Amino acid sequence: MLMAGFFCALAAVYMNHYVAGIQPFYFWSMIDALIVFPVVALANALLYPRFFRDPAAASE
């Protein structure tokens, strides 16, 4: 969530410096970050142990 917060803060800064036509892009990129970052983190937490477990530790 720290990276999502950083990404949203950066997008908010950019959103406030551009014309109204480009602002929706940054708004939706913040919404995208709030959805994608936690999904990727959850997938990483669930899949990483399956694919990268230590075979030596499993045989003990």
Beta strands, then each sheet from edge to edge (+ up, - down):
end
